[in-house]
């Protein structure tokens, strides 16, 4: 299974592969090198490599050279030329500038990074204070990994730029700069803000690559030159160069010897057979969410979904306004179905529905979750409840799947119409993010009333970490919920949902996190 990243396997695995040059160090002294490897690449021990994948870490160690020095040995001198970067594996190194000690670095520390980026003389002297083991990377090795590992350049440069401001303290030999010289100059650490500052532009590069078919073309014909890509995409030379620079800098494509290929992260989507799903996610962000995100600040100030200004109509929520624009209505539900498929594997792979005979899918949309559950549980019957315009789409899909005998779609308002009877499980999938706490409590109370004793409620959704500082996925997705669906939309921590279930009358309730790349999970409660 070439698509399986063994470093992220959910359980212990035995992986067989061809040997690499870097394996030699393990064969020559397994215990020593395994310990050094762990010390070198542990995220907490080496902040420089915190954002690196296993493949990127392997590329660094292959390009570097191990070095052992005795206490007192000088590794580089201030004012002398140099082109090596050093990462400390074991021991300590003193950093001196103009004869004065400015830092003492231990395992995980690094120095000499300016030599990788510029031809400037060394700005400090580094000497080992103890017997020290280091990983040394010269400019040639640095260039090798930058050219062969997509996306690694940006990660390295952001971390190194942040390090510059930590190491650079004014010395006696430096001339003070005038206020005019300092005015408007950002510290080097500002490089870390580039991905955020230009986040909107990064998305446009991704969207263009998808919409123009660049990544599909490189999947089918890898190794094309820029002029060949321009011709096949119908682009002039200038826009093709702009696009390829963007996709390569973002780690979507890789340029080696003037030829382009897709980055592994893109090829993984093709090999897994989910490229079309990912393209739907991109289209959703481009056509539904993108313009409205520009109303984020207004939405915060006005405490409402100000992004609705971009959609025709006067209704207070996105779902009813979409009916005024049939084309967007189709895009919304097609792409929303792809978003549902991202989480379907979590739903269908769980045991939350074991023992259930009839599920009421409240707000089930175009039927994505209902169809997935019916296919995963052969004896399960499902009733889907939603607005009339959405139910029409769901019925078409249910008929096409040949599942009319097990899934029925009925029209109804989630808050006012009577729920169909006979269910022993109520599913609220991706619903609580739409409504206010008061409205969510109403929905959960209605579910409680519709269930028999012993009946089960499954609230499936993405959730905020209990620490309220992540995950990043939820933090960024919250911009959409702040600007569009309703005036009260937001992503909640699971603890809030559990509190609502208890207040509604449910007894047992617990949170079960999913194991996907999105922060989805379920609160399951029993009446």
C-alpha positions as CSV (number, residue, x, y, z in Angstrom):
1,X,0.0,0.0,0.0
2,X,2.2,2.8,-1.2
3,X,-0.3,5.4,0.0
4,X,0.1,4.4,3.6
5,X,2.4,6.7,5.6
6,X,3.8,4.2,8.2
7,X,4.8,7.1,10.4
8,X,1.1,7.9,10.9
9,X,-0.3,4.3,11.0
10,X,-3.1,3.9,13.6
11,X,-1.5,0.7,14.9
12,X,1.9,-0.9,15.0
13,X,2.9,-2.1,11.5
14,X,5.8,-4.1,9.9
15,X,7.0,-2.0,7.0
16,X,9.4,-3.5,4.4
17,X,11.4,-1.2,2.1
18,X,14.7,-0.8,0.2
19,X,17.6,0.4,2.3
20,X,18.7,4.0,2.3
21,X,22.2,5.4,2.8
22,X,21.2,6.8,6.1
23,X,20.4,3.2,7.4
24,X,24.1,2.5,7.6
25,X,24.4,4.5,10.9
26,X,21.8,2.2,12.5
27,X,23.6,-0.9,11.4
28,X,26.9,0.3,12.8
29,X,25.6,0.9,16.3
30,X,21.9,0.5,16.6
31,X,21.4,1.6,20.3
32,X,23.6,4.7,19.9
33,X,22.1,5.9,16.7
34,X,18.5,5.2,17.7
35,X,19.0,7.3,20.8
36,X,20.5,10.1,18.8
37,X,17.7,9.9,16.2
38,X,15.1,10.3,19.0
39,X,17.0,13.2,20.6
40,X,17.5,14.8,17.2
41,X,14.0,14.7,15.8
42,X,11.8,14.7,18.9
43,X,9.5,17.7,18.3
44,X,9.8,19.0,21.8
45,X,13.6,18.7,21.8
46,X,14.2,20.3,18.4
47,X,11.8,23.2,17.7
48,X,13.4,23.8,14.3
49,X,11.8,20.6,13.0
50,X,8.5,20.8,14.8
51,X,6.5,21.2,11.6
52,X,8.4,18.6,9.6
53,X,6.9,15.3,8.3
54,X,8.8,12.0,8.7
55,X,9.9,12.2,5.1
56,X,11.2,15.7,5.5
57,X,13.1,14.7,8.6
58,X,14.7,11.8,6.8
59,X,15.7,14.1,4.0
60,X,17.5,16.4,6.5
61,X,19.5,13.6,8.0
62,X,20.5,12.2,4.6
63,X,21.8,15.5,3.5
64,X,23.6,16.2,6.7
65,X,26.8,14.8,8.2
66,X,27.4,13.7,11.7
67,X,30.3,15.4,13.6
68,X,31.9,14.7,17.0
69,X,34.2,17.3,18.6
70,X,36.1,17.5,21.9
71,X,35.5,20.1,24.6
72,X,37.3,23.4,23.7
73,X,37.2,22.9,20.0
74,X,36.1,26.0,17.9
75,X,33.5,25.2,15.3
76,X,33.4,28.6,13.6
77,X,34.9,32.1,14.2
78,X,33.4,35.5,14.0
79,X,34.3,37.4,10.8
80,X,35.5,34.2,8.9
81,X,33.6,32.9,5.8
82,X,31.5,29.8,6.4
83,X,28.7,27.8,4.8
84,X,27.8,25.2,7.4
85,X,24.8,25.0,9.7
86,X,25.1,23.0,13.0
87,X,22.5,21.2,15.0
88,X,23.5,20.1,18.5
89,X,22.6,16.4,19.3
90,X,24.5,16.0,22.5
91,X,26.7,18.4,24.6
92,X,26.9,22.2,24.9
93,X,28.2,25.0,22.7
94,X,29.1,28.6,23.7
95,X,28.2,31.5,21.3
96,X,30.5,34.6,21.6
97,X,30.2,37.9,19.9
98,X,33.0,40.4,20.1
99,X,34.6,38.4,22.9
100,X,31.5,38.3,25.1
101,X,29.4,35.2,25.6
102,X,25.8,35.8,24.3
103,X,24.4,32.3,24.5
104,X,25.0,28.7,25.6
105,X,23.2,26.1,23.5
106,X,22.4,22.5,24.4
107,X,20.9,19.5,22.7
108,X,18.4,20.7,20.1
109,X,20.0,24.1,19.7
110,X,21.4,25.2,16.4
111,X,23.7,27.9,15.0
112,X,25.3,29.0,11.7
113,X,22.0,29.3,9.9
114,X,23.0,32.6,8.2
115,X,25.6,30.6,6.2
116,X,22.9,28.7,4.5
117,X,21.1,31.8,3.4
118,X,23.8,34.4,2.6
119,X,27.5,34.8,1.9
120,X,28.1,37.0,4.9
121,X,30.9,36.3,7.3
122,X,30.2,34.6,10.5
123,X,28.5,36.9,13.0
124,X,29.7,35.0,16.1
125,X,32.2,32.4,17.3
126,X,31.0,29.0,18.4
127,X,33.0,26.7,20.7
128,X,32.2,23.3,22.3
129,X,32.2,23.5,26.1
130,X,31.9,19.7,26.4
131,X,32.4,16.7,24.1
132,X,29.7,17.4,21.6
133,X,27.9,15.5,18.8
134,X,26.4,17.6,16.0
135,X,24.6,17.3,12.7
136,X,26.3,19.5,10.1
137,X,24.5,20.7,7.0
138,X,26.4,22.7,4.4
139,X,24.9,25.0,1.6
140,X,25.1,22.2,-0.9
141,X,23.1,19.8,1.3
142,X,20.6,22.5,2.1
143,X,20.2,23.2,-1.6
144,X,19.7,19.5,-2.2
145,X,16.8,19.1,0.2
146,X,15.2,22.4,-0.9
147,X,15.2,21.2,-4.5
148,X,14.1,17.6,-3.9
149,X,11.6,17.9,-1.0
150,X,8.5,20.0,-1.9
151,X,7.5,22.6,0.7
152,X,10.5,22.1,3.0
153,X,12.1,25.4,2.0
154,X,9.2,27.4,3.4
155,X,9.3,25.5,6.7
156,X,13.0,25.9,7.1
157,X,13.1,29.6,6.2
158,X,10.3,30.5,8.6
159,X,12.0,28.7,11.5
160,X,15.4,30.1,10.6
161,X,14.1,33.6,10.2
162,X,12.5,33.5,13.6
163,X,15.8,32.3,15.0
164,X,17.7,35.3,13.6
165,X,15.9,37.7,15.9
166,X,16.7,35.5,18.9
167,X,20.5,35.3,18.1
168,X,21.1,38.8,16.8
169,X,21.8,41.2,19.7
170,X,23.7,44.5,18.9
171,X,27.4,44.3,19.6
172,X,29.9,47.0,20.4
173,X,31.2,47.0,16.8
174,X,27.8,47.7,15.3
175,X,26.9,51.3,14.5
176,X,23.5,52.4,15.8
177,X,21.0,52.9,13.1
178,X,19.2,56.2,12.8
179,X,15.4,56.4,13.3
180,X,15.1,57.1,9.6
181,X,16.9,53.8,8.8
182,X,14.8,51.8,11.3
183,X,11.5,53.3,10.2
184,X,9.3,50.7,8.5
185,X,11.8,47.8,8.9
186,X,10.2,44.6,10.2
187,X,12.2,42.2,12.3
188,X,13.3,39.0,10.6
189,X,10.9,37.0,12.6
190,X,8.1,38.6,10.6
191,X,8.8,36.0,8.0
192,X,6.8,33.6,10.1
193,X,3.7,35.7,9.4
194,X,4.0,35.3,5.6
195,X,1.7,32.3,5.4
196,X,-1.0,34.1,7.3
197,X,-0.5,37.5,5.7
198,X,-0.9,36.0,2.2
199,X,-3.3,33.2,3.1
200,X,-5.9,34.5,0.7
201,X,-3.3,34.5,-2.1
202,X,-2.2,31.0,-1.2
203,X,-5.8,29.7,-1.6
204,X,-6.1,31.4,-5.0
205,X,-3.0,29.5,-6.1
206,X,-4.6,26.2,-5.0
207,X,-7.9,27.1,-6.6
208,X,-6.4,28.0,-9.9
209,X,-4.3,24.8,-10.0
210,X,-7.5,22.8,-9.5
211,X,-9.8,24.9,-11.8
212,X,-7.2,25.0,-14.6
213,X,-6.4,21.3,-14.3
214,X,-2.7,21.7,-13.6
215,X,-2.5,19.0,-11.0
216,X,-4.6,16.5,-13.0
217,X,-2.3,17.1,-15.9
218,X,0.8,16.5,-13.9
219,X,-0.7,13.3,-12.4
220,X,-1.3,12.0,-15.9
221,X,1.9,13.3,-17.4
222,X,4.5,14.0,-14.8
223,X,7.8,15.7,-15.8
224,X,6.5,18.3,-18.1
225,X,8.4,21.6,-18.7
226,X,6.9,25.0,-18.1
227,X,6.3,25.7,-21.8
228,X,4.6,22.3,-22.2
229,X,2.3,22.9,-19.3
230,X,1.5,26.4,-20.6
231,X,0.5,25.0,-24.0
232,X,-1.6,22.2,-22.6
233,X,-3.4,24.5,-20.1
234,X,-4.0,27.2,-22.7
235,X,-1.9,29.8,-20.8
236,X,0.6,32.3,-22.0
237,X,4.1,32.1,-20.7
238,X,3.8,34.9,-18.1
239,X,0.7,33.5,-16.2
240,X,2.0,30.0,-16.5
241,X,5.3,31.0,-14.8
242,X,3.3,32.9,-12.0
243,X,1.1,29.8,-11.4
244,X,4.0,27.4,-11.3
245,X,6.0,29.6,-8.9
246,X,3.0,29.7,-6.6
247,X,2.3,26.0,-6.6
248,X,6.0,25.1,-6.2
249,X,6.5,27.5,-3.3
250,X,3.4,26.2,-1.6
251,X,4.6,22.6,-1.9
252,X,1.8,21.6,-4.4
253,X,4.3,20.9,-7.2
254,X,8.0,20.3,-7.4
255,X,10.5,21.6,-10.0
256,X,13.6,19.5,-10.6
257,X,15.8,20.1,-13.6
258,X,13.2,22.4,-15.2
259,X,10.5,19.7,-15.1
260,X,7.5,19.7,-12.8
261,X,5.7,16.9,-10.9
262,X,3.0,16.9,-8.3
263,X,4.1,16.9,-4.6
264,X,3.5,13.6,-2.7
265,X,0.7,15.2,-0.7
266,X,-1.2,15.8,-4.0
267,X,-0.4,12.4,-5.4
268,X,-1.7,10.8,-2.2
269,X,-5.1,12.2,-3.0
270,X,-5.1,10.7,-6.5
271,X,-3.8,7.3,-5.3
272,X,-6.5,7.2,-2.6
273,X,-9.2,7.9,-5.2
274,X,-10.4,11.1,-3.5
275,X,-9.1,13.8,-5.8
276,X,-12.6,14.8,-7.0
277,X,-13.7,15.1,-3.4
278,X,-10.9,17.4,-2.6
279,X,-11.7,19.5,-5.7
280,X,-15.2,19.9,-4.4
281,X,-13.9,21.2,-1.1
282,X,-11.8,23.8,-2.9
283,X,-14.7,24.8,-5.1
284,X,-16.9,25.2,-2.1
285,X,-14.4,27.5,-0.5
286,X,-14.0,29.5,-3.7
287,X,-17.7,29.9,-4.7
288,X,-19.6,29.8,-1.4
289,X,-17.2,30.9,1.4
290,X,-14.4,33.0,-0.1
291,X,-16.1,36.4,-0.7
292,X,-18.1,36.1,2.5
293,X,-14.9,35.7,4.5
294,X,-14.1,39.3,3.6
295,X,-17.0,40.2,5.9
296,X,-15.4,38.5,8.9
297,X,-14.5,41.7,10.8
298,X,-18.0,43.1,10.1
299,X,-19.5,39.8,11.4
300,X,-17.6,40.1,14.6
301,X,-18.5,43.7,15.2
302,X,-22.2,43.3,14.3
303,X,-22.4,39.8,15.9
304,X,-24.2,38.4,12.9
305,X,-23.6,36.6,9.6
306,X,-22.6,39.7,7.6
307,X,-21.4,37.5,4.7
308,X,-25.0,37.0,3.6
309,X,-24.7,40.3,1.7
310,X,-23.1,38.3,-1.1
311,X,-26.2,36.2,-1.7
312,X,-29.5,37.2,-3.2
313,X,-32.6,37.4,-0.9
314,X,-33.6,38.7,2.4
315,X,-33.8,35.6,4.5
316,X,-31.6,35.5,7.7
317,X,-29.7,32.3,6.8
318,X,-27.7,30.9,4.0
319,X,-29.8,27.8,3.3
320,X,-32.9,29.8,2.3
321,X,-31.0,32.4,0.4
322,X,-29.4,29.8,-1.8
323,X,-32.8,29.0,-3.3
324,X,-32.7,32.3,-5.1
325,X,-29.6,31.2,-7.1
326,X,-30.1,27.7,-8.5
327,X,-26.6,27.3,-9.7
328,X,-25.1,28.1,-6.3
329,X,-27.7,25.9,-4.7
330,X,-26.5,23.0,-6.8
331,X,-22.8,23.8,-6.0
332,X,-23.6,24.1,-2.3
333,X,-25.3,20.7,-1.9
334,X,-22.9,18.9,-4.3
335,X,-19.8,20.2,-2.4
336,X,-21.5,19.8,1.0
337,X,-22.0,16.2,0.1
338,X,-18.2,15.9,-0.4
339,X,-17.6,17.6,3.0
340,X,-20.0,14.9,4.5
341,X,-18.0,12.2,2.8
342,X,-14.9,13.4,4.5
343,X,-16.6,12.6,7.8
344,X,-18.6,9.6,6.7
345,X,-15.7,7.2,7.3
346,X,-15.8,8.2,11.0
347,X,-19.6,7.7,11.2
348,X,-19.6,4.3,9.4
349,X,-16.5,3.0,11.1
350,X,-17.9,3.7,14.6
351,X,-20.0,1.5,16.9
352,X,-22.4,4.3,17.7
353,X,-25.3,2.7,15.8
354,X,-24.8,-0.9,16.9
355,X,-28.0,-2.3,18.2
356,X,-30.1,0.4,16.5
357,X,-32.9,-0.4,14.1
358,X,-34.3,2.9,12.9
359,X,-32.3,6.2,12.7
360,X,-33.9,9.6,12.4
361,X,-31.4,11.8,10.5
362,X,-32.5,15.3,11.5
363,X,-31.3,17.9,9.0
364,X,-29.9,15.1,6.8
365,X,-29.4,17.3,3.8
366,X,-29.0,15.6,0.4
367,X,-28.7,12.2,2.1
368,X,-24.9,11.7,2.2
369,X,-24.8,10.4,5.7
370,X,-28.0,8.4,5.4
371,X,-26.7,6.6,2.3
372,X,-23.3,5.9,4.0
373,X,-25.0,4.5,7.1
374,X,-27.4,2.3,5.1
375,X,-24.5,0.8,3.1
376,X,-22.5,0.2,6.3
377,X,-25.3,-1.3,8.3
378,X,-27.4,-3.7,6.3
379,X,-30.3,-4.0,8.7
380,X,-30.6,-0.3,9.5
381,X,-33.6,1.8,8.4
382,X,-33.2,5.6,8.1
383,X,-35.7,8.5,8.0
384,X,-34.2,11.8,6.7
385,X,-35.9,15.1,7.8
386,X,-35.1,18.4,6.1
387,X,-36.5,21.3,4.0
388,X,-38.4,20.6,0.9
389,X,-35.8,21.9,-1.6
390,X,-33.1,19.6,-0.1
391,X,-35.4,16.6,0.3
392,X,-36.0,16.6,-3.4
393,X,-32.3,16.1,-4.0
394,X,-32.1,13.4,-1.3
395,X,-35.0,11.4,-2.9
396,X,-33.2,11.5,-6.3
397,X,-30.1,10.1,-4.7
398,X,-31.9,7.4,-2.7
399,X,-33.7,6.2,-5.8
400,X,-30.5,6.1,-7.8
401,X,-28.9,4.0,-5.1
402,X,-31.8,1.6,-5.0
403,X,-32.4,2.1,-1.3
404,X,-36.0,3.4,-1.2
405,X,-37.0,0.3,0.9
406,X,-34.6,1.4,3.7
407,X,-34.3,5.2,3.5
408,X,-37.2,7.6,3.2
409,X,-36.9,11.4,3.1
410,X,-39.7,13.5,4.6
411,X,-40.2,17.3,4.5
412,X,-40.2,19.1,7.8
413,X,-38.9,22.0,9.9
414,X,-36.3,20.9,12.5
415,X,-37.8,23.1,15.2
416,X,-41.5,23.2,14.6
417,X,-42.8,20.1,12.7
418,X,-43.5,16.8,14.5
419,X,-40.7,14.3,14.2
420,X,-41.6,10.9,12.5
421,X,-42.1,8.2,15.1
422,X,-40.7,4.8,15.5
423,X,-37.0,5.7,15.7
424,X,-34.7,4.4,18.4
425,X,-31.8,6.6,17.4
426,X,-31.6,10.3,16.5
427,X,-28.7,11.6,14.5
428,X,-27.8,15.3,14.5
429,X,-24.9,15.4,12.0
430,X,-23.2,18.8,11.4
431,X,-26.1,20.6,13.0
432,X,-25.1,22.1,16.3
433,X,-22.5,24.4,14.5
434,X,-25.4,26.1,12.8
435,X,-27.5,27.1,15.8
436,X,-27.2,29.1,19.1
437,X,-26.9,27.2,22.4
438,X,-30.6,27.8,23.1
439,X,-31.6,26.4,19.7
440,X,-29.3,23.4,20.2
441,X,-30.9,22.7,23.5
442,X,-34.3,22.8,21.8
443,X,-33.1,20.4,19.1
444,X,-31.7,18.0,21.7
445,X,-34.9,18.2,23.8
446,X,-37.0,17.4,20.6
447,X,-34.7,14.4,20.1
448,X,-35.3,13.3,23.7
449,X,-39.1,13.5,23.2
450,X,-38.9,11.5,20.0
451,X,-36.9,8.6,21.5
452,X,-38.1,5.7,23.6
453,X,-36.5,4.8,26.9
454,X,-33.1,3.4,26.1
455,X,-33.0,5.3,22.8
456,X,-29.8,6.9,21.6
457,X,-28.7,10.4,20.5
458,X,-25.7,10.8,18.3
459,X,-24.4,14.3,17.8
460,X,-21.8,14.2,15.1
461,X,-19.8,17.3,14.5
462,X,-16.4,19.0,14.5
463,X,-15.5,20.2,17.9
464,X,-13.1,22.7,19.5
465,X,-10.4,21.4,21.9
466,X,-11.3,21.6,25.5
467,X,-8.3,23.8,26.0
468,X,-10.0,26.4,23.6
469,X,-6.8,27.0,21.7
470,X,-7.3,24.7,18.7
471,X,-7.3,22.7,16.6
472,X,-6.3,25.0,13.7
473,X,-8.9,23.3,11.4
474,X,-11.7,24.4,13.7
475,X,-10.2,27.9,14.3
476,X,-10.1,28.6,10.5
477,X,-13.4,26.9,9.7
478,X,-15.0,29.1,12.4
479,X,-14.6,32.1,10.0
480,X,-17.1,30.5,7.7
481,X,-19.6,29.9,10.6
482,X,-19.1,33.4,11.8
483,X,-19.9,35.0,8.4
484,X,-22.5,32.8,6.7
485,X,-24.8,30.0,7.9
486,X,-26.9,31.8,10.5
487,X,-26.5,34.7,12.9
488,X,-25.5,32.3,15.7
489,X,-23.3,29.7,14.0
490,X,-20.1,28.6,15.7
491,X,-18.0,25.5,16.5
492,X,-18.4,24.4,20.1
493,X,-16.4,22.2,22.6
494,X,-17.8,18.8,23.2
495,X,-18.4,19.7,26.9
496,X,-21.1,22.2,25.9
497,X,-22.9,19.5,23.9
498,X,-22.7,17.1,26.9
499,X,-24.2,19.8,29.1
500,X,-27.1,20.3,26.7
501,X,-27.9,16.5,26.7
502,X,-28.0,16.4,30.5
503,X,-30.2,19.5,30.6
504,X,-32.6,17.9,28.0
505,X,-33.0,14.9,30.3
506,X,-30.5,12.4,28.9
507,X,-28.6,10.3,31.5
508,X,-25.4,8.8,30.1
509,X,-23.5,11.0,27.7
510,X,-19.9,10.8,26.5
511,X,-17.6,12.3,23.8
512,X,-15.9,10.0,21.3
513,X,-13.3,11.8,19.1
514,X,-12.8,10.6,15.6
515,X,-9.5,9.5,14.1
516,X,-9.5,11.5,10.8
517,X,-7.6,14.6,9.7
518,X,-10.6,16.7,10.7
519,X,-11.6,17.4,14.3
520,X,-14.9,15.4,14.0
521,X,-16.3,13.2,16.7
522,X,-19.5,12.4,18.4
523,X,-21.3,13.0,21.7
524,X,-23.4,9.9,22.3
525,X,-26.2,10.1,24.9
526,X,-28.8,7.5,26.1
527,X,-32.3,8.3,27.3
